[in-house]
Amino acid sequence: MTNLGITHSVVISEPRQTVRVTFPDGTVLEGKVSTTIEQFMNAYSEAVHPMKDVMGGILDGRLRELGRPVTADGRLEPVYLRDSDGGRIYRRSLVMLMTAALDGLFPDARVNVRYALPEGGFYCKLTNRPALNTDELAHLENHMRAIVAANEPIQKHIVPLAEAQKLFVGRDDDDKVRLLEQRTRKTLVLYTLRGRQDYYYGYMLPSTGYMQYFRLVSADGGFILQYPRRENGIELEPIALHSKIGAIFRQADEWLDKMDIEDVGHLNRMIRTDRVHELILVAEALHEQQIATIAQSIVNEHSQRGVQLVLIAGPSSSGKTTFSKRLAIQLLAQGLRPFTVELDNYFVNRELTPRDTDGEYNFEALDAINRPLFNQHLLRLMNGEAVQLPRFDFHTGRSVDGRLAQLKPNQIIIVEGIHGLNPGLVPDIPTEKIFRIYISALTTLNTDAHNRTSTTDLRLLRRIARDARHRGYSATDTIQRWPSVRRGEKENIFPYQDYADAMFNSALAYEVASLRPLAEPLLLQVEPGTRPHIEANRLLSFLRWVQPLSPEQSQVIPDNSLLREFIGGSSLHEYRPGVMHDE
C-alpha cells in the first residue's frame, strides 16, 4: 500500500474480494462477494444465535430472497415465517410445490387457487377433471412431502417476455397469456421446480426443504392447501369446512361466473375493449340485490321474532359506512324506519380507557366502551322510552349530553362498530331481538390461476385512497398504521364473524382498476429504503398488472356505489339515516 502523504489514516488499498453484512444485534459477518443471503443467515444461525424458519432478508431496507447474492457491504435483517413478508414467500412457494407435485402425478390436471380461508389455507379446485378422491389427495400430499425431504432447488430465471409468452401459449395457460398482455417490461422472472416453469407474483424460497408445515384437506369439490397462520407459529388450525365465510367466497365465485370474468387478465381485456361499462353496472346490481335480500331478512325477523337491533361489524375499509346507509334505504323501502346509534359516543372517559402493551390508549378494546350505559339506553329505546343519548367529546376525552331520542312506531336501531359481532357488547339485550351483519371485501378475482389477490391488500388500497382524500394522510402514514389496525381486527372482529346472521361481500370485480389511478401516485411518494417502502413497492408491483379505468370509464360508477366511500363522489356522504334532532 502507498501512503498518500495527506493523512496517516488514508491509504490506497487493493479492491476487497469480500463483503460484510451487519445484523441488527451488531454482529458483522464477512464472506466472498456474491455469498447469498441464505449462506449468511445459516452462518449467523450456526455461529451466533440459532434462527428457525427464516424465509428471506431485508438488505439495506429492501426485501430480498434468500438466494440473492450480496455484492456490497450492507445491513441485513432476517425475515421470518411469522412476518407478513415471510408468510407471503412461504405461501407462494407452497403453491409452486403443490402445482409441481400435481404435475408429476396427474400431468393433465389444472388447478386453480381460488381464495384464502380464515384458518390459514387456500381453497383449490381442479378445473378440467373430477376432484381428487381421498386416496389421490393422500398420494399428492405424500409426494409433496417427498419433494420437501429431498430439498430440491427452486431455480430463478429472467427470460425475454416473448419466451415466457411462448411457454404459456404452448401450455394452454390462457390466464397467464391474458395477464402478460399488460406487461410493459421486456423480461419476466420465471421459477423452475422439477422441470416445471411458472410465474409467481413475488419472491420465492430457494429450495423445497423450507416448506415443512402444510397439509391437504378435502373440501367442497376441491381441496384446501393448509399453511400456518402467522399468529400460530407453525401450528395448523382445525379447518371449518362449512364456515359462513366459505359460503360467501363461493357466492363471489358465482358472481364472477355471471359476469364472465375469471381473472385480472379478463378484467384488463374488458377495460381495453370498453366492455367494463356493463361489468360495473352488473357488479353494482349484484350488490344492490344482496343488500335488498339482507333488508328483507331483517324485515322478516322483525315481524317473526321482534328484532329491534341491527349490529354491523367488519374490518377496516370494508365499506361499513356506505353499506349501513344503503341498508337503511332498503329498510325504508320495505317499511321499516332506521334509527342510527353511534357506538363511538359511548366511549368511557379518557382516564378510564384501557391501555395496550405499549402503554398507549387502546380505543379498540371492548372495555373502552361504556357497555352498562349502552345496554341500558338500548333497552329503554326498545321499550319506547325517551333517552338522553351521550356525545363523546374527542378533544376533552369526556362524555357529555347529546341529543334526546325516542323511537317511533316501526323503527329499528342500527349500530355500526368494531364490536358489533361480539356477544359481550350487548349482554343485556335478548338474543332474539338482535340481527348481526358481517361485512368485508372478499375478492376472488385473482391475478391468475396460481396467484391470488389478497383481500387484505384490497382493503389497504381502499384505505390509502380514502385516507389521502378525507384525512390528509400520506401512504406512508396509512401503511405504518396498518399493522395496528390488523391486530385490532384479529382480536375484536375475526373471532366473532360466524356469529353473524348475514354476511355482505363488499368487493367489486372492477374496483382495483378504479383504485390504481388514485393509489399508485401515493405509493410512489413513499421514501425508498424505509419499511413502508417495502409494502408500497409490493403493492405497486401488483397494481401494474391492472389496466386502470380511464376518467370516462370511472364516471360510470354510480354515485351511491360502496366504492365511492374510498374514491370520492358519493351521494351518500352527507346522508344520516334515521338521525332525530331535538324537538
N, C-alpha and C positions, 0 to 999 in steps of 0.2 A: 504494500500500500504506500501511496505517496502522500507526504504531509503537504497540505496546501499553503501553509505558512500564514494563514489568516487567523486560525484559532486551533488550539491543540485538540479540540473536540470534533473537528470536521476533517474527514479523510476521504480519499477516493477509495471505493470498495468494489470488489467483483460482484456481479449480479448473484443474488442468493438463489439457490435451487430449491428452496423450501418455502412453505407458507406456514403462518401461525394463526391459530384461531383462539379467541378468548371466550371462555364460558361465563355465564352470569355470576358464578362464585369467584371469578378472578383467575381460575386455572387457565394456563396457556399451554396448548399442545402444538407441536411442530411436526410437519410431515412433508413429503415431497410435493412439489407443485402437481396439482390435479389429483391429490388424495381426495377421495369422496367424503361427503358429509357423513355417510354411513360409517366409513372407516374411522373418522374422528369420534363419532358417537360411541362406537364399540371400544375404542382405546380409552375414552374417558370412563366408560362403564367398568372396564377391567382394572384401570389403574387408580381411579379416584373415587367414584361412587357408583354402585350398580344402578342402572336405569332399565326399566322394563317398558315395553310397548311404545317405543319411540317410532313415530310414523313419518317424521320429516324434520326440518330445521328452519329457523329464521336466521338468515345470514345477512348481516348489515341491514336489518329492517325489512328484508324481503323473504317471503315464504319460498322455500326451495325443497326439491325432492331429496331423498336420501342418496340417490345415485348421482347427484350434482357434484362435479369436480370443483374443488376450491383452488382458484388460481391466484388469489391475492389475500394478504392478511385481512382478517375481519373478526367481527363479533358473531358468535354462534350460540343459538339458544334452541334446546330441544323442543319439538312439538310432539305431544303425547296423544295416545288414543282418546284420552278423556278431554282433550282440547277440541274445539269446534273444527278447526282446520285438520287436525289429526283424524278425527272421526270421519270427515268427508273423504280423506285419502284412503282410509281403511275400507269404507263402504264402496267407493268407486272401484277399488282393486278387487273387492269381493265379488262384485258383479262380473268383472272380467274372468275371475276364477270360475264362476258358475257357468258363464257362456262357453268358455273353453272346454270345461268338463262335459257340458251338454253336447257340444260339437263332436267330442270324441266318442260319446256313447250313442247319440242319436243325431247323426250328421244332417239330416233333413229337417230337424226341428228348429223352429224360430221362436224365440222367447221375447216377450215384451214386459219390461219392468214398469208397472202401472203406477203405484203410489206407495207411500210410506205409512206404516202403522204406528200408533202411539207407543206400543210396547217395544218398538225397535225392530223393524223388518220391512222388506219390500215385498209387496204382493206381485207375483209374476204369473204370466199366463202364456201358454203356448198358443200360437195363432194359426198354425197350419196342420195340427194333428190333435187327437184327443189328449186330455190331461194325463199326466203320468200316474200310473197306479201306485199302490203302496210299495210294491217291490221295486218298481222302476225308480221311484223317488229315493228309496234307501240306497239303491245302486248308485244313483247320481251323487248323493251325499258322501258315500264311501269313496267314490272316485275323486271327489274334490279333496277329501282328507288325504288320500294317497299323493295327490299333487302337492299338497301343503307339506307333507312329510318329506317329499323329495326336494323341497326348497328350490323349485325350478325358477329360472330367471324370467323377469318381465323386461323385455328389451324396448328401448325407446328409439324411434327413428323420425327424422324430419324429412318428409318426402315432398316432391312437387305436387301441387294441388291436382294437376291433371292425372298424375299417377294414382292418387287417392280416389279420384272420381272413377277412374277405370276399374279399380278394385271393387268399389261398391256397386257399380253398374253390373259388372260381371257376376257379382254375388246376389244380385236382385235385392240389395239393401236400399229399397226406394226411400226409406226415411232419411238415410244419410245422403242420398243423391239430392233430395229436396233441400236438405239443410245446407249443403255445400253451395247451392245457388246463391246464398247470402255471403259467402266467403269473399273477402276483398284481398287478403294476403295471398301470395302465390305459393305458399307452402302450408303443410298441415302436419301436426305431430301425431304419429300412429304408435301404438304399443303392440307388441307381439308376445303371445304366450302359447307355447306348444304349436307354433306354426300358424296360429290364427291372429291376423292383424285386425285392429279395430281402432276407432277413435273414441276417446273418453274426454269429457269436458273437465279438465283439471289434472293435477298431479297424481302419480301412482306410486305404489311401493316397488322396490327393486326386485323382489322375489316373493314367491308364494309362502315361504316359511313364516312370514309375519302374520298370516291370516289363520290364527288358531281358534278364534271364537266365532262360531256360527252353527246353525242347524237349519234343516229344511222341514217345513211343516205343511202337510196337505191342507188345502183350504179353498172352498167355493169354486171348484172347477179349475183351480190353478195350484200354486204353492207359495209359501212365504219363505223368503231367504232372510233368516233372522240374524241380527247382529246386536252387540251390546249397546245399550244407551249410555251416553256419557256419564250420567249421574250414578249409574250402577256399576261402574268399573268394567269388569269382564263378565259379569253375570248376565244371563239371558232370562228375561221375564217370561212368565206364562203368557201365552197368546190367547186373547179373547176372540175366537173365530167369528162370532156373530155380534160384534160390537155395533153400536149405533153409528160410530164414525165410519166403519167399514161400509155400512149401508149407504151413507152419504157419498162416499167415493164411488161406489158402484153406480149411484144415480148420476154422478158427474160424468162417468164414462158413457152412460146412456145419452146424456145431453150432447156430448161431443159427437156421438154417432148421428144424432138427429141433425146436427149442424154440418155433418160431413167434413169434420176436421179431426185429424189424428195427432198431429204434432206441430212443432213450431214451423217446420218446412211448409206444411199445408197452410198455416196462417200467413206466412210470407207470400205465398203464391196468391192467396185471396186478396192481400193488400195490393200487390203489384198489378193484379188484373181488375182491381176496384170491385171485387165481389164482397169486400168487407162490409159494405153498407148493409147488405142483407144479414150478414153474420151478427153485426151489432144489434140489429132490431130483433133477431131471433133470440140472442142471448139475453137481452133485456126482457123480452116477453116471457122467457122461462123463469127469470127472477120474479116478475110480477105474478106469474102463475103460482109459484111456490109461496110467495107472501100471502096471496089470497087464500091458499089452502090452509096455511097456518092460522090466519084470521078466522076462517070458517071453523077450524078445530076449537079455537078459543070460544067462539060464539056457542058451539055445541056444548062445550064443557061448562060454560056459564049457565046454560039452560039446564043441563042434566045434573051437575054436582055443585052448582053455585060458585064457580070460580070467580073471584073478585080481584085477584092479584096476579099480574104477569111480570115475571122476573126475566131479564135479558142479560146474558153474560157472554163474553168471548174475549180472545186475546187482543192485543194491541193491533190497531189498523185493520180490524176485521169488518169495519163498517157499521158498528153498533148504532151510532147516532142516526145515520140515514135510514137504516133498517127500522129502527123504532118509530121514526116518523112515517115511513111508508106503511108500516103495520098499523099505526094509528089511523091512517087514512082508510085503509081497508076495513078496519073495525067500524069506522063511521059509516062506510058504505053498506055494512051488513047490520047496522042498527045498534051498535054498542058505542058509547061515547068514552074515549080515553081520558084519563086524568094522570098526568105525569108527576111523580115524586122523585126528586133528585137526591140520590144517596150521598153525594158529596156534601150536602148540607147537614149531614148527621155525623160529621167528624167530631171526635171528642176535643176538648180544649187542648191547645198545643202542649202544655206541660204534662198531659196525661197520655200523649201519643207514645206508643211503644217504639223502641229503637232496635236497629238491626245489629249485626255482629260488629260493624264498624263504628257503632255509636251514633249513627245518623237516624233521624226520624224515619220510621217505616210506615208511610201513609197507606201502603197496600196491605198491611196486616189487618186481620179481621177485627182485632181489638182496637183499631184506630176508629172504628165506627161505634157510636153510642147506641148499641143494639137494644138495650131496655127501652130507651125513648123511641127508637124507630119502630119497634114492635108495638109499643103502646099506641103510638099515633096511627099505625096501620089498622089496628083493631078498632079504634074509635072511628076512623074514617069508614071502615067497612060496616060499622053499626049505624052510620048515618049522622054521627055527631060532628059538630064544628070543632076544628083543631087549629091551634096557633102553631104553624109549622116553623121550624128553625131556619135560619140562614147563616151559613158559616162565613165569617169574615176572614179571608185568607191573609189580609195584611196584619191584623191583630192576633190571628190564631185563636179566635174565640167564637163561640156560638152566640148569635143574637136572635131576636124575634124576627120572623119572616112574615109571610102572608097568612091570612086567615082562610081556611079551606073547609069545604063541606061538600060531600058527594051528592050529586043529584041522581034521581032515578035512572037506572040503566047506564050508570058509569062504571068503568073498570079501571083499576090503578095499574099503571105501567112504571116499573122501576128498572133502569139500566145501570149496571155496575159490575165491578170485577168479581164480587162475591155472590152474584145472583144465583148460582147453582149450588152454593154451599148451604146445606141444611142448617148450619149453625147461625146463619144470618137471621132467619125468621123462625126460631124455635117455638114461639108463642102462637104462630098462625097455623090453623088446621091445614093439614096437607091437602085435603080435598078442595081447599079454596085457592090453591096456587097452581099456576101454569108456568113452567120453566122453559126457556128457549136458549139454545146454544148456537152461536154464530161464529163462523171462521171462514177464511178464504182457502178452500181445499181444492187446489187446482190439480187436474190430471192431464193437462196439456203439456206433455214432456218435450224436451229438446229433440229427442229421437227415441228409438225403442229401448236403448240401454242407458240413456242419460236423462234422468227425471228432473223436472223443475221443482225446486223446493218451495213448499207453501210458506215457510218462514221467510225465504228470500223475497217472495212476492209481497208479503206484509211489510218487510223492511223497505222495499222500494216505494210502496204506498206512503209509508211514514216519512221517508226522506222528502218526497214531493210535498206532502201536506205540511211538515214542519217548516220547510222553507217558505211556503206560501202564507201560512197563517200565523207562524210563531217566530219567524225570522231566524231560525236555526240553520246552521250550515250542515252539510252532510257529515262532516267530522263530528259535530255535536250529537247528531242522531245516532251515528254508529257507536260513539263512546257510551251513550246511554243504553244501547240495545241489550247488552248482557244483563244489566239490572232489570230491564223490562222482562226479559226472558225468564229470569229467576222468579219474578213475581208471578208470571203465568204458570210456571211449573208448580209453584206452591199453592196458588189460590184458584186456578181455573181448571187446568187439565185433569186433576184428580177427581173432579166432580162432573165431568162432561156427560157421563152416562146417566146422570140424574135428570137430564133434560127430557121434557115431554115432546119437544120438537127441535129439529136442527135445521139451520139455514146455511147453505153454502154460498158465500158472497163472492166467490171467484167468478170472473167473467173471461170467456175464452179469448177475447181480443185485448184484454187490458194491458198486458205487458208492452204491446205495440203503442199504446197510448201513454204509458209511463216513461218509455225510453226518452222521448224528446225533453221531458222535464227532469228526470233523474240523472241522465248522462252528463250534462254540463255541471251539475252539482258535484257529482262524483269525481270529475276531472279536477276539481279545485282542492281535493284532499292532498295534503302535503306528502310527497314521497318520503320513504324512509321511516314513516310512523306506523304504529299498529293499525290505526284506522285505514291507512292506505292499502294494507293487505286485503282488507274486506272490500274496500272500494274497487280495487283492481279486479278482484274476483267477480264482483257484480257487473263491472264494465265488460269483462270478457263474455259474460252471459248475454248482456244486452246487445252486444254486437252481432249476435246470431239472429236478432229480431229486426225485421223491416219496420221502421217507425211509421205510424199513421201520419199522413200529411195534415196540415191545418184544415183543409177542406173535409177530409175524412173524419177528423175529430169533431167537426160540427154536427155530425150525425148522432153523436152520443146524446141521449135525452137529458134534459136539464134536471130531471129527478133521479137520474142514474145513481146508484150507490157509488160508482167510481168518481162522480163529481165531488164527493166529500174530500177527495185527495188531489184531483186535478183542477178544481175550481169550477165556478159557473153553476153551482147548484141552486135550483129554485126553492129548495127546502132549507137553505141556510138559516133564514130568519123565522122559519115556521116553528112554533112552540105548541105542540098538540096538547089540548086539554088544560092549559095553564089558566087558572082562575085568578082574577085580580080582586082585591078588596072591594067590597060594595058597601 
